[in-house]
């Protein structure tokens, strides 16, 4: 009887030890951009890595989907686009290598090494996503979109034609539309070529084409872009534009809108009808005083120039010259396009739709 009890105790001890050993094969680590994460791989079984976000891109030397047994590849990797996990194994003992993983627009480094006691599963957790304790914290986190992330998104919008072919996985979780809608403004033909939405940033990137159909240069404020959807105006957060379109020339401009004027989510779909808003600069008003407004979040908005006083009317034999008449006509035209608003109005104008819709002058607003 005593012998049977001893055997039973030993069996339970071995089972407990085996359970603890297997439990150690599942590892949970936090995402960390400051230092590489060590991944223990084996040569006989696979190790699966799970991430909190879908994988945007992978890059590493010595990693292959179909490595040859006698080749120079160090690790075998298995990955399906649009997923948040991958699997790896070492091709031989003692190999080491680093793998770069892009998640949610951020770059992380993994140091992979072949060991005798590999991990079976490695689960990565985003600690920052778990520290939200209430609605106020959630709203604060929504507002924290760094300029670097917006700049990275703008670069993706600019390079979309080439990246779509070379790295289509970068746009796997983004919505893309190419409306090619046209409008016009003072002889400038404006075409919305592409709209891309990044849900993780709650931001939309725009590629527009500006074609100057006049015999004079068209000047505009490169930081005054925005879009109007219905009665709401969303100003740019970042842009890449030249500020001038030469006579008879065509050029592209890019800008990104993020959140709303109050800092909340905009949740705009790429299928919306977007009217592009921009501010034309009239030659001769470069010395006019400027006024800078601030949005609700304290970020400076587009600078608006105060209107110049009407030039004196030259008279010839007591009759006003053509200069005075032209100035009066210009002021009547500007007044006819001005949008009624309780906020200070600027010189930003919405491009006139090609369907002969009446254009309106829109006060520029900024939301970041």
C-alpha positions as CSV (number, residue, x, y, z in Angstrom):
1,X,0.0,0.0,0.0
2,X,2.8,2.4,0.9
3,X,4.6,1.5,-2.4
4,X,1.4,2.4,-4.4
5,X,1.1,5.7,-2.7
6,X,4.8,6.5,-3.4
7,X,4.3,5.7,-7.1
8,X,1.2,7.8,-7.3
9,X,2.9,10.8,-5.7
10,X,5.8,10.5,-8.2
11,X,3.4,10.3,-11.1
12,X,1.6,13.5,-10.0
13,X,5.0,15.3,-9.5
14,X,6.1,14.4,-13.0
15,X,2.8,15.5,-14.5
16,X,3.0,18.8,-12.6
17,X,6.6,19.4,-13.8
18,X,5.6,18.6,-17.4
19,X,2.6,21.0,-17.2
20,X,4.9,23.8,-15.8
21,X,7.4,23.2,-18.6
22,X,4.8,23.3,-21.3
23,X,3.3,26.5,-19.8
24,X,6.7,28.2,-20.1
25,X,6.5,27.6,-23.9
26,X,3.8,30.2,-24.2
27,X,5.4,33.6,-23.7
28,X,3.7,37.0,-23.3
29,X,5.7,40.2,-23.9
30,X,5.0,43.9,-24.4
31,X,5.6,45.7,-27.6
32,X,8.7,47.8,-27.3
33,X,10.3,50.0,-29.9
34,X,13.3,50.8,-27.7
35,X,14.9,47.4,-27.8
36,X,14.7,44.1,-29.8
37,X,12.6,41.2,-28.4
38,X,14.4,37.9,-28.3
39,X,12.5,35.1,-30.0
40,X,13.6,31.5,-29.2
41,X,13.2,29.2,-32.2
42,X,13.8,25.5,-32.7
43,X,14.8,23.4,-35.7
44,X,12.1,20.8,-35.4
45,X,8.9,22.7,-34.5
46,X,7.5,26.1,-35.3
47,X,7.1,29.1,-33.1
48,X,4.0,31.3,-33.8
49,X,4.0,35.0,-33.0
50,X,0.8,36.9,-32.4
51,X,0.6,40.7,-32.6
52,X,-2.2,43.1,-31.4
53,X,-2.4,44.7,-34.9
54,X,-2.3,43.4,-38.4
55,X,1.1,43.3,-39.9
56,X,1.9,46.1,-42.4
57,X,5.2,44.8,-43.6
58,X,8.1,42.4,-42.9
59,X,11.8,42.7,-43.7
60,X,14.8,40.6,-42.7
61,X,17.9,38.9,-44.2
62,X,18.0,35.1,-44.1
63,X,14.2,34.7,-43.8
64,X,12.5,32.7,-46.6
65,X,9.1,31.2,-47.2
66,X,10.6,28.3,-49.1
67,X,14.3,27.9,-48.0
68,X,16.5,25.3,-49.5
69,X,18.0,22.8,-47.0
70,X,21.5,23.5,-48.3
71,X,21.1,27.2,-49.0
72,X,22.1,30.3,-47.1
73,X,18.7,30.9,-45.6
74,X,18.7,30.9,-41.8
75,X,15.0,30.7,-41.0
76,X,11.8,29.6,-42.6
77,X,8.9,32.0,-42.2
78,X,5.1,31.5,-42.9
79,X,2.9,34.6,-43.2
80,X,-0.4,35.4,-44.8
81,X,-1.2,39.0,-45.8
82,X,-3.8,40.8,-43.8
83,X,-3.3,38.7,-40.6
84,X,-1.8,39.6,-37.3
85,X,0.4,36.5,-36.8
86,X,3.3,34.6,-38.4
87,X,5.3,31.4,-37.8
88,X,9.0,30.7,-37.9
89,X,11.6,27.9,-37.4
90,X,15.3,27.8,-37.6
91,X,17.0,25.9,-40.5
92,X,19.9,24.7,-38.4
93,X,21.4,25.0,-34.9
94,X,23.2,28.2,-33.8
95,X,21.8,30.6,-36.4
96,X,20.8,34.1,-35.5
97,X,19.1,37.0,-37.3
98,X,17.0,40.1,-36.9
99,X,13.5,40.6,-38.4
100,X,11.8,43.9,-38.7
101,X,8.0,44.0,-38.3
102,X,5.8,47.1,-39.0
103,X,2.6,47.3,-37.0
104,X,0.2,50.2,-37.1
105,X,2.8,52.4,-38.8
106,X,5.4,51.6,-36.1
107,X,8.6,49.6,-36.5
108,X,9.6,46.8,-34.1
109,X,12.7,44.6,-34.1
110,X,12.9,40.9,-33.3
111,X,16.1,39.1,-32.6
112,X,15.6,35.4,-33.6
113,X,18.0,32.7,-32.3
114,X,18.0,28.9,-32.5
115,X,18.0,27.3,-29.1
116,X,17.5,23.8,-27.7
117,X,14.5,24.9,-25.7
118,X,12.4,27.1,-28.1
119,X,9.1,28.9,-27.4
120,X,5.9,27.5,-29.0
121,X,3.9,30.8,-28.9
122,X,4.9,34.4,-28.3
123,X,2.0,36.8,-27.7
124,X,2.7,40.5,-28.0
125,X,0.6,42.9,-26.0
126,X,0.1,46.7,-26.4
127,X,0.3,47.9,-22.8
128,X,-0.7,51.5,-23.9
129,X,-4.0,50.3,-25.2
130,X,-4.9,48.8,-21.8
131,X,-4.2,51.9,-19.7
132,X,-7.4,53.7,-20.8
133,X,-9.6,53.9,-17.7
134,X,-12.5,56.1,-18.9
135,X,-14.0,58.1,-21.7
136,X,-11.8,61.1,-21.0
137,X,-8.7,59.0,-21.4
138,X,-10.0,57.5,-24.6
139,X,-10.6,60.9,-26.0
140,X,-7.2,62.1,-25.0
141,X,-5.7,59.0,-26.7
142,X,-7.7,59.7,-29.9
143,X,-6.2,63.2,-30.1
144,X,-2.6,62.0,-29.7
145,X,-1.7,61.5,-33.3
146,X,2.0,62.4,-33.6
147,X,3.2,64.5,-36.5
148,X,5.6,61.7,-37.4
149,X,2.7,59.3,-38.0
150,X,0.8,61.9,-40.1
151,X,4.0,62.5,-42.1
152,X,4.4,58.8,-42.7
153,X,0.8,58.5,-43.9
154,X,1.3,61.5,-46.2
155,X,4.4,59.7,-47.7
156,X,2.2,56.6,-48.3
157,X,-0.4,58.8,-50.1
158,X,2.3,60.3,-52.3
159,X,3.9,57.0,-53.2
160,X,0.7,55.0,-53.6
161,X,1.1,54.1,-57.3
162,X,4.5,52.5,-56.7
163,X,3.8,51.1,-53.2
164,X,0.6,49.5,-54.5
165,X,2.8,47.3,-56.7
166,X,5.9,46.8,-54.5
167,X,4.2,46.6,-51.1
168,X,0.5,46.2,-51.4
169,X,0.2,45.0,-47.8
170,X,0.8,48.5,-46.6
171,X,-2.7,49.4,-47.8
172,X,-4.3,46.2,-46.7
173,X,-6.3,47.9,-43.9
174,X,-6.9,51.2,-45.7
175,X,-9.8,52.3,-47.9
176,X,-8.9,53.8,-51.3
177,X,-11.1,55.6,-53.8
178,X,-10.3,57.3,-57.1
179,X,-13.2,59.6,-57.8
180,X,-11.5,61.8,-60.4
181,X,-14.1,64.5,-59.7
182,X,-13.5,67.9,-61.3
183,X,-14.1,71.5,-60.2
184,X,-12.8,74.9,-61.1
185,X,-11.6,78.1,-59.5
186,X,-10.5,81.3,-61.3
187,X,-9.2,79.4,-64.3
188,X,-7.7,76.6,-62.2
189,X,-9.0,73.1,-63.0
190,X,-8.9,70.9,-59.9
191,X,-9.3,67.1,-60.0
192,X,-9.5,64.9,-56.9
193,X,-7.4,61.9,-58.1
194,X,-7.3,59.8,-55.0
195,X,-8.7,59.6,-51.4
196,X,-7.1,57.1,-48.9
197,X,-8.4,56.5,-45.4
198,X,-6.3,55.2,-42.5
199,X,-8.7,54.0,-39.9
200,X,-6.0,53.7,-37.2
201,X,-5.3,57.5,-37.6
202,X,-8.9,58.5,-38.4
203,X,-7.3,60.4,-41.2
204,X,-7.9,60.9,-44.9
205,X,-5.1,61.6,-47.4
206,X,-5.9,63.4,-50.7
207,X,-4.0,63.6,-54.0
208,X,-5.3,66.4,-56.2
209,X,-4.3,67.7,-59.6
210,X,-4.1,71.4,-60.2
211,X,-4.2,72.5,-63.9
212,X,-3.7,76.2,-64.7
213,X,-5.7,77.0,-67.8
214,X,-4.9,80.7,-67.8
215,X,-2.0,82.8,-69.2
216,X,-0.8,83.9,-65.8
217,X,0.6,82.1,-62.7
218,X,-1.9,80.9,-60.1
219,X,-0.7,81.5,-56.6
220,X,-2.2,79.9,-53.5
221,X,-1.5,79.2,-49.9
222,X,-0.1,75.7,-49.7
223,X,-1.2,75.3,-46.1
224,X,-4.9,76.3,-46.8
225,X,-6.2,73.1,-48.2
226,X,-9.3,71.5,-46.7
227,X,-12.5,69.7,-47.8
228,X,-16.2,70.4,-47.3
229,X,-18.6,67.6,-46.7
230,X,-22.1,68.9,-46.5
231,X,-22.0,71.8,-44.1
232,X,-18.8,70.7,-42.4
233,X,-15.4,72.0,-43.3
234,X,-12.3,69.9,-42.4
235,X,-8.9,71.7,-42.7
236,X,-5.6,70.0,-43.4
237,X,-3.3,68.8,-40.7
238,X,-0.3,68.4,-43.0
239,X,0.3,69.0,-46.7
240,X,2.9,68.9,-49.5
241,X,2.2,71.5,-52.2
242,X,4.2,74.0,-54.2
243,X,2.1,77.2,-53.7
244,X,2.2,78.2,-57.4
245,X,1.0,76.7,-60.6
246,X,2.6,78.2,-63.7
247,X,0.5,79.3,-66.6
248,X,-0.5,76.4,-68.7
249,X,1.1,74.0,-66.2
250,X,-0.3,71.0,-64.2
251,X,1.0,69.9,-60.9
252,X,-0.1,67.6,-58.0
253,X,-0.7,68.5,-54.4
254,X,-1.2,66.3,-51.4
255,X,-2.7,66.9,-47.9
256,X,-4.1,65.0,-45.0
257,X,-7.1,65.8,-42.8
258,X,-7.3,64.3,-39.3
259,X,-10.2,64.3,-36.7
260,X,-12.5,67.3,-36.5
261,X,-12.2,70.9,-35.4
262,X,-13.1,69.9,-31.8
263,X,-10.6,67.0,-31.7
264,X,-13.1,64.2,-32.1
265,X,-13.3,61.5,-34.7
266,X,-14.5,62.4,-38.2
267,X,-15.2,58.8,-39.4
268,X,-15.4,60.1,-43.0
269,X,-15.7,57.5,-45.7
270,X,-13.7,57.8,-49.0
271,X,-17.0,57.6,-50.9
272,X,-18.1,61.0,-49.7
273,X,-18.5,63.9,-52.1
274,X,-15.6,66.2,-51.2
275,X,-15.4,69.8,-52.2
276,X,-11.8,71.0,-52.0
277,X,-11.2,74.3,-50.2
278,X,-8.1,76.4,-50.8
279,X,-7.1,80.1,-50.6
280,X,-5.9,81.9,-53.7
281,X,-3.3,84.6,-53.3
282,X,-3.8,87.7,-55.4
283,X,-0.6,89.3,-56.6
284,X,0.1,92.6,-54.9
285,X,-1.4,91.7,-51.4
286,X,1.9,90.1,-50.1
287,X,2.4,93.1,-47.9
288,X,-1.1,93.1,-46.4
289,X,-1.3,92.5,-42.7
290,X,-2.2,89.0,-41.7
291,X,-4.2,87.6,-38.8
292,X,-3.8,84.2,-37.2
293,X,-6.7,82.4,-35.5
294,X,-6.5,79.4,-33.2
295,X,-8.7,76.3,-33.2
296,X,-10.3,74.7,-30.2
297,X,-7.2,72.6,-29.6
298,X,-4.8,75.6,-29.7
299,X,-3.3,74.7,-33.0
300,X,-2.9,77.8,-35.3
301,X,-5.2,77.8,-38.3
302,X,-4.5,79.0,-41.8
303,X,-3.4,82.6,-41.8
304,X,-6.0,85.0,-43.4
305,X,-5.0,88.3,-44.9
306,X,-7.0,91.4,-44.2
307,X,-8.6,92.8,-47.4
308,X,-6.7,95.7,-49.0
309,X,-8.4,99.1,-49.0
310,X,-9.9,100.0,-52.4
311,X,-7.3,101.8,-54.6
312,X,-8.2,105.4,-55.4
313,X,-10.0,105.9,-58.7
314,X,-7.9,107.7,-61.3
315,X,-9.9,110.3,-63.2
316,X,-9.5,111.6,-66.7
317,X,-11.4,114.8,-67.3
318,X,-13.5,114.1,-64.3
319,X,-14.5,110.6,-65.5
320,X,-13.4,107.5,-63.4
321,X,-11.0,105.3,-65.3
322,X,-11.3,101.6,-66.1
323,X,-9.3,100.8,-63.0
324,X,-12.0,102.0,-60.7
325,X,-14.8,100.2,-62.6
326,X,-12.8,96.9,-62.6
327,X,-12.2,97.2,-58.8
328,X,-15.9,97.7,-58.2
329,X,-16.8,94.7,-60.3
330,X,-14.2,92.6,-58.4
331,X,-15.6,93.7,-55.1
332,X,-19.2,92.8,-56.2
333,X,-18.0,89.4,-57.4
334,X,-16.2,88.7,-54.1
335,X,-19.2,89.7,-52.1
336,X,-21.4,87.4,-54.1
337,X,-19.2,84.4,-53.3
338,X,-18.9,85.1,-49.6
339,X,-20.3,82.4,-47.2
340,X,-22.4,83.7,-44.3
341,X,-20.8,82.7,-41.1
342,X,-20.5,83.9,-37.5
343,X,-16.7,83.3,-37.6
344,X,-14.1,85.6,-39.1
345,X,-14.1,85.0,-42.8
346,X,-10.9,84.5,-44.8
347,X,-10.0,84.4,-48.5
348,X,-10.3,80.6,-48.8
349,X,-12.7,79.6,-51.5
350,X,-14.3,76.3,-52.5
351,X,-13.6,75.3,-56.0
352,X,-16.7,75.7,-58.3
353,X,-18.2,72.3,-59.2
354,X,-18.2,71.3,-62.9
355,X,-22.0,70.6,-62.6
356,X,-22.4,74.5,-62.5
357,X,-23.1,74.5,-58.8
358,X,-22.8,78.0,-57.2
359,X,-19.4,78.4,-55.5
360,X,-19.1,79.8,-52.0
361,X,-16.3,81.5,-50.1
362,X,-15.6,79.3,-47.1
363,X,-13.8,80.5,-43.9
364,X,-10.8,78.2,-43.4
365,X,-10.9,76.1,-40.3
366,X,-8.3,73.7,-38.8
367,X,-8.8,70.5,-37.1
368,X,-6.1,68.2,-36.2
